[in-house]
Amino acid sequence: MRGPWTRTLLAIALPGALAACGINPAFTQTSDTTDAATDPTTSPPDPPTSSTAIASVPDPTTTAGTSGGLDATGPDDTTTTSSTTTSDTGDTSDTGTTGAPTDDCPDDDALIACYPFPAQEYAVLVDGSGNGHDGTLANVNLPASPLGYGQAVEFYSDESRATVAYDEAFTVEELTIAAFVFVKSKHKAIVDKHGQYAMFVDDGQASCILRGEGVVTTIQTSIPNDEQWLHLACTYDGEFLTIHVAYKGSPQSTQSVSHEPGIDQDSESDLAIGRDDPEDQAHFIGLIDQVLVYDRALGPDEICGLADPLCP
């Protein structure tokens, strides 16, 4: 394991009314988590000596307040080639990319879905795994990714959408979700499946969330406050929920917390990318690339491989 450090977190049982919550419950609790260093060329932040994350009701008044276009080029000054669409359905100029595996996606039998955001697919959220879990896109741009993975997707307003309709394949007992993100917003969702599992970013921290049998477990770790590409992943092996973070100039960090109840198996909810579901309040503003969902927990070395070129 590369550069791991651990901390202990506490998850508490919630009343039944809270079990269906999809917004990150961690953002209303207090934590002594140390902020990540803002200069990624320096060594990673020291781990906190202790930290407690308690699942609780999120603030329902929290809404996204950012709209309009972005500089989607990021720090590498890559030219944007993009367009927008105003509905969740429609014709695309390149339909040959759907329904078949692509070289942009890992070859792994445990891979449920892979979203590499191919060029020109402004209405179709293409599943490059070959498993046919395509979704819909609306009001997004598709800039060239400086990471070498072709295109990324730019979410620029609370009308931007990336959604995969409910499919039982996404109801899993073990899990990995992973993505590259370029954060230009705070308190926002990267991936959310109605709180069954979710990945959020906030001011200086990233969170993984898991819900099962009335218990919500959240684990957080520091991320840089400045705008740069990060690789984030959440894994669950049936016993431990683990968060993985990699960014340029820093070793991969990995932290785990026990979660015994497993993953809720009852919610027939959509998979939302770039927003929370079903609250539809925590809209991500920024860029996302290479969203992957597995039905097993990948190890740190495998996560580091997915994070290339950010994981040394």
C-alpha positions in Angstrom: 0.0 0.0 0.0 1.5 3.4 -1.0 1.7 6.0 1.6 -1.3 4.8 3.7 -2.4 6.4 6.9 -5.5 5.5 8.8 -7.9 7.0 11.2 -11.0 5.7 13.1 -14.5 7.0 12.5 -17.8 6.4 14.2 -21.0 5.5 12.3 -24.2 5.7 14.2 -27.6 4.0 13.6 -30.1 6.3 12.1 -33.9 6.4 12.4 -35.7 4.8 9.4 -36.5 8.3 8.1 -32.9 9.0 7.6 -32.0 5.8 5.8 -33.2 7.0 2.5 -31.2 10.2 2.5 -29.0 10.6 -0.6 -27.1 13.9 0.2 -23.8 13.5 2.0 -24.7 13.3 5.7 -21.2 14.1 6.7 -21.3 17.8 5.8 -23.4 18.7 8.8 -21.2 17.1 11.4 -18.1 18.4 13.0 -14.7 16.9 12.3 -11.1 17.6 13.3 -9.9 16.5 9.9 -6.8 18.4 8.8 -7.1 20.3 5.5 -4.9 19.1 2.7 -1.9 21.1 1.7 -2.7 23.5 -1.1 0.6 23.1 -2.8 0.6 19.7 -4.5 4.3 19.8 -5.1 5.0 19.5 -1.4 4.6 16.4 0.8 1.1 15.2 1.7 -0.6 16.6 4.7 0.0 14.9 8.1 -2.7 12.5 9.1 -5.0 13.7 11.9 -4.4 12.1 15.2 -8.1 11.4 15.6 -11.3 12.1 13.7 -15.0 11.3 14.1 -17.6 11.4 11.4 -21.1 11.0 12.6 -23.9 10.4 10.1 -26.7 13.0 10.5 -29.4 14.8 8.6 -27.9 17.2 6.0 -29.0 20.8 5.8 -32.0 20.7 3.3 -31.5 24.4 2.5 -28.1 23.8 0.9 -28.3 24.4 -2.8 -26.0 25.0 -5.7 -25.5 28.6 -6.6 -23.1 28.5 -9.5 -24.1 28.5 -13.1 -22.6 29.4 -16.5 -19.6 28.1 -18.4 -16.2 27.2 -17.0 -12.7 27.3 -18.2 -12.7 23.6 -18.9 -9.1 23.5 -20.0 -7.8 23.1 -16.4 -4.2 23.8 -15.6 -2.8 22.2 -18.9 -4.4 24.8 -21.2 -6.2 22.1 -23.3 -8.5 23.4 -26.0 -12.2 22.8 -25.3 -14.2 21.2 -28.1 -17.7 21.1 -26.7 -21.4 21.6 -27.2 -24.6 21.4 -25.1 -27.9 19.7 -25.3 -31.1 20.8 -23.7 -32.8 17.4 -23.2 -32.0 14.1 -21.8 -32.7 12.3 -25.1 -31.8 12.9 -28.7 -29.9 11.8 -31.7 -26.1 11.8 -31.5 -23.6 12.1 -34.3 -21.7 9.0 -33.3 -23.8 6.1 -32.2 -21.2 3.4 -32.9 -19.6 3.9 -29.5 -22.5 2.5 -27.5 -23.0 -1.1 -26.5 -19.4 -2.2 -27.0 -16.3 -2.2 -24.9 -13.7 0.4 -25.6 -10.0 0.7 -25.1 -10.6 3.5 -22.6 -12.1 1.0 -20.1 -10.5 -1.7 -18.0 -10.9 -5.3 -19.0 -12.3 -6.7 -15.7 -15.2 -9.1 -15.2 -16.1 -7.2 -12.1 -16.6 -3.9 -14.0 -20.3 -3.0 -14.1 -20.0 0.2 -16.0 -17.3 2.6 -17.4 -18.1 6.2 -18.6 -15.2 7.6 -20.6 -17.3 10.4 -22.2 -16.5 9.9 -25.8 -16.4 13.0 -28.2 -19.7 14.0 -29.8 -21.9 11.9 -27.4 -23.7 15.0 -26.0 -27.0 13.2 -25.2 -25.8 9.6 -24.6 -23.9 8.7 -21.5 -21.9 5.9 -23.1 -21.0 2.8 -21.1 -17.7 1.7 -22.5 -17.6 -1.5 -20.5 -19.7 -3.3 -23.1 -22.4 -4.1 -20.5 -24.9 -1.8 -22.0 -25.5 0.5 -19.0 -25.8 3.6 -21.1 -27.5 6.7 -19.7 -28.4 10.2 -20.6 -26.5 13.5 -20.8 -27.9 17.0 -20.9 -26.4 20.5 -20.8 -22.8 19.4 -20.6 -19.5 20.1 -22.5 -17.0 17.5 -23.6 -13.6 19.1 -23.4 -10.4 17.3 -24.3 -8.9 15.8 -21.1 -5.3 16.7 -20.3 -4.9 13.4 -18.5 -4.6 11.5 -21.8 -8.1 9.7 -21.7 -9.7 11.5 -24.6 -12.6 13.5 -23.4 -13.9 14.6 -20.0 -17.4 15.9 -19.1 -17.9 19.5 -17.9 -20.8 20.2 -15.6 -21.3 24.0 -15.7 -24.8 24.6 -14.1 -27.5 23.0 -12.0 -29.1 21.9 -15.3 -26.1 19.7 -16.2 -27.1 16.0 -16.0 -25.6 12.6 -16.3 -27.9 9.8 -15.2 -28.2 6.0 -15.5 -31.7 4.6 -15.0 -32.1 2.0 -12.3 -30.6 -1.4 -13.2 -30.2 -4.2 -10.7 -26.6 -4.7 -11.7 -25.8 -1.6 -9.7 -27.2 -3.2 -6.5 -24.0 -4.8 -5.1 -22.6 -6.4 -2.0 -19.1 -5.2 -2.6 -18.1 -2.0 -4.4 -15.6 0.2 -6.1 -16.5 3.6 -7.6 -13.7 5.7 -9.0 -13.3 8.9 -11.0 -11.0 11.7 -12.0 -12.3 15.1 -10.9 -11.3 18.7 -11.4 -13.2 20.5 -8.6 -14.6 24.0 -9.1 -17.3 23.7 -6.5 -17.8 22.8 -2.9 -20.3 20.5 -1.1 -21.1 18.6 -4.3 -21.7 15.1 -5.5 -19.4 13.1 -7.8 -21.5 9.9 -7.8 -24.7 9.2 -5.8 -27.0 6.2 -5.9 -29.7 7.5 -3.5 -27.3 7.2 -0.6 -26.7 3.5 -1.0 -23.3 4.6 -2.0 -21.9 8.0 -2.9 -18.8 10.1 -3.3 -18.8 13.8 -2.5 -16.3 16.7 -2.4 -16.5 19.6 0.0 -14.1 22.4 1.0 -10.8 20.7 1.4 -12.1 17.2 1.8 -13.6 14.2 -0.1 -16.1 11.7 1.3 -17.3 8.2 0.7 -20.8 7.2 2.0 -22.4 3.9 2.4 -25.9 3.0 3.7 -27.1 -0.3 4.9 -29.7 -1.7 7.4 -30.4 1.8 8.9 -26.8 2.8 9.3 -25.0 5.4 7.3 -21.2 5.4 7.4 -19.1 8.2 6.1 -15.3 8.5 5.8 -13.5 11.6 4.8 -10.0 12.6 3.8 -8.2 15.8 2.9 -7.9 17.0 -0.7 -6.2 20.2 -2.0 -8.2 23.4 -1.9 -6.7 24.6 -5.2 -8.2 23.6 -8.6 -6.3 20.6 -10.0 -7.0 17.1 -11.2 -7.6 14.5 -8.5 -8.4 10.8 -8.6 -10.9 9.7 -6.0 -12.2 6.2 -5.3 -14.4 4.5 -2.7 -14.2 0.8 -2.0 -16.2 -1.6 0.2 -15.1 -5.2 0.7 -18.1 -6.3 2.9 -16.3 -5.2 6.0 -14.4 -1.9 5.5 -15.3 1.3 3.6 -12.1 2.8 2.2 -11.4 6.1 0.5 -8.5 6.6 -1.9 -7.1 9.9 -3.1 -4.3 10.6 -5.5 -3.1 13.9 -7.1 0.1 15.1 -8.7 3.0 15.5 -6.4 1.6 13.4 -3.6 1.6 9.7 -2.7 -1.7 7.9 -2.8 -3.5 8.2 0.5 -5.9 5.5 1.8 -8.1 5.4 4.9 -10.6 2.8 6.1 -13.5 2.5 8.6 -15.5 -0.5 9.6 -19.0 -0.8 8.1 -20.7 -4.1 9.1 -24.3 -3.7 7.9 -23.4 -4.1 4.2 -25.0 -2.1 1.4 -28.7 -1.5 1.2 -30.2 -3.8 -1.3 -33.8 -2.4 -1.5 -33.5 1.0 -3.2 -34.4 0.9 -6.9 -32.8 4.2 -7.6 -30.9 5.8 -10.5 -27.2 6.3 -10.6 -26.5 10.1 -10.7 -23.1 11.6 -11.8 -22.4 15.2 -10.9 -25.3 15.6 -8.6 -27.1 14.0 -5.6 -30.1 11.8 -6.1 -32.9 12.2 -5.4 -32.5 15.6 -3.6 -31.0 17.2 -6.7 -29.3 19.9 -4.8 -25.6 19.3 -4.6 -24.7 20.0 -8.2 -21.1 19.5 -9.1 -19.4 22.3 -11.0 -16.2 21.2 -12.7 -14.9 18.3 -14.8 -15.2 14.5 -14.3 -13.5 11.8 -16.3 -13.3 8.0 -16.3 -16.2 7.1 -13.9 -16.0 3.4 -13.1 -18.3 1.2 -11.0 -17.2 -2.4 -10.0 -19.0 -5.1 -8.0 -15.8 -5.9 -6.0 -13.4 -3.9 -3.9 -10.2 -3.1 -5.8 -7.0 -3.1 -3.8 -4.8 0.1 -3.4 -2.4 -1.0 -6.1 -5.3 -1.5 -8.5 -6.7 1.9 -7.6 -3.3 3.4 -8.2 -3.2 1.9 -11.6 -6.6 3.5 -12.4 -5.2 6.8 -11.1 -2.3 6.9 -13.6 -0.8 9.4 -14.3 -1.6 11.0 -10.9 -0.5 8.0 -8.8 3.3 7.6 -8.7 
